[in-house]
Amino acid sequence: FGEEWLIERFGTMFVSTTEYLPEITLEPHKVEKTFLDESVLTEYDYYHPYMWYRKLSKEVVDMFRVGYDKTRNAITFPVYDEKHRLVMITARSVNTKMFWIPAGIQKPIYLLDYVIKNNITKVIVTEGQLDALTAWSYGFPAVATMGCPSDEHIKLLNSCGLRVIITMFDNDFAGENFARRLKKNIRDDIFLLHAKLPKGT
């Protein structure tokens, strides 16, 4: 009846079609994670005097596979997630303060995989990877957020068995903000201390 009514009033032909629209979902889009094969690290199996200039010990360099990229003249850092899957390789120039961090990849907490594996409950949390490695070279377990601690970083720090966290971010405005962010969001039963790195480190 409806089709006849429309033809009678609005034309001599009525075309009926069915359109199938894509399913609408309100769930956030999940990006498939990909991981690197550790064999890629052999490309950077070199020492460089800058490692020793930054007070890194050979034992720490070897333990965490710190390397050297001849192409970029930069120290390289393999970065694993908390399950020890190789996520990225970052780098720092030995001549300037230039850093290379792959874009579009969620940054894990650097060295947290080692802390979890070895049931370490007291760590220093730094901003930079070299700061964390220097702490290890002096015998103090450390991890690095590689910038501002994200919500995911805080979730991991709250759930990985830590009992004591010592924040040691850069001695600048950003570092102070990072320390306050952790102070506000770390669980109350985790003992949190704040220390400052000397300026210029």
PyMOL commands that set and color helices and strands:
alter all, ss='L'
color gray80, all
select helices_A, chain A and resi 2-10+38-44+49-53+58-63+112-117+129-137+151-159+173-185
alter helices_A, ss='H'
color red, helices_A
select strands_A, chain A and resi 67-69+74-80+86-93+99-100+122-126+142-144+164-168+191-194
alter strands_A, ss='S'
color yellow, strands_A
deselect
rebuild
show_as cartoon
